[in-house]
Amino acid sequence: MKHLSAGQRGELLVLLGALLWSTGGVSIKLLSGEHGALAISASRSGLCALLFFGLLRGRVLPRRRESLLVAAGSVIYAAVVTLFVIANQLTTAANAILLQYAAPLWVALAAWLFAGRRPALRQWGALGIGFAGIALCAWPGLTLLATWGPSSGLTGDAAGLLSGVAFAALIVLIRRMNRAHSREPAGAAPALVCLVWGNGLAFAIGLPSLASSLFGDAAPGLEGRDAAVMLWLGFAQLGGGYYFFQRGVRSTPALTASLLSFVEPVFNPVWVALVVGEVPAVTTWAGGALVLASVAITFTAPRPRGAPPQHSGEAD
């Protein structure tokens, strides 16, 4: 990777993080199905918190000047993962993915309205292609206009929408944390500290459901395969995904990072088809092609000559 620029290396790390995230669907399908969504979320976040606690060697107290950003990021992170679980409980998975991946729109609008950074025409084009692709991926199960029901409640749609807004805010906050930390790089990176506390908060939110799943009167227990899948979900799918993502965001613009993360809803059904045999609809493959096209447009976009490096984190 030495021949790549810092920006391209960051984009590849964001892609790697999104690919790890994309294994969540097949991992959950491999579980016995007797564990509730919040129980799965709690175990996943708890293991992820342990991972980052170990990586930081227990140094998880932010510096005073970074404490407000870390606190806000932790709450927003917990909101992202918890709201996404709620959305999957109350509405279709297609809706949950589509609404969460509206994050680039919120990033673009926030950057334009509050920072005066209007996206270039090429970025708007990539956004349009990406959103069209996600809509096609989700089309077979899309129920945004459906009435209340067990798989498409308005509450679930609202949770998915809020999850997307929170995800966009998290991307922007991680960049601000890394930018502040780069000026005084002593101590642990605040983005990693944020992941410890955010996962801890998400673990606390789902702990009652997890305790009931493991120790309740009708608890399903934890078989060997389920335990292995839980470990993967916590340490690799969520922990590894966010580790590479937050490193990549250091040198990747927020809107670009959001666009590159589109590969998650594309590869999610691919892994499910390969491992479980659940073949996606034709519209899913067509949508995946559009999403990958938007990623290619983003990755190959020329850097303006003389522009300062788009770097927002501490040095490697």
KAVENVEN-V296483 format. One record per helix or strand of 2 or more residues. SS is the DSSP state (~ for helix, > for strand). FROM is the first residue (numbers start at 1). LEN is the number of residues. If there is no record, write none. Layout:
BEGIN
ss->SS from->FROM len->LEN
ss->SS from->FROM len->LEN
END
This chain:
BEGIN
ss->~ from->6 len->16
ss->~ from->24 len->7
ss->~ from->37 len->19
ss->~ from->64 len->27
ss->~ from->93 len->8
ss->~ from->103 len->13
ss->~ from->121 len->21
ss->~ from->154 len->30
ss->~ from->190 len->26
ss->~ from->224 len->26
ss->~ from->254 len->7
ss->~ from->263 len->13
ss->~ from->282 len->18
END
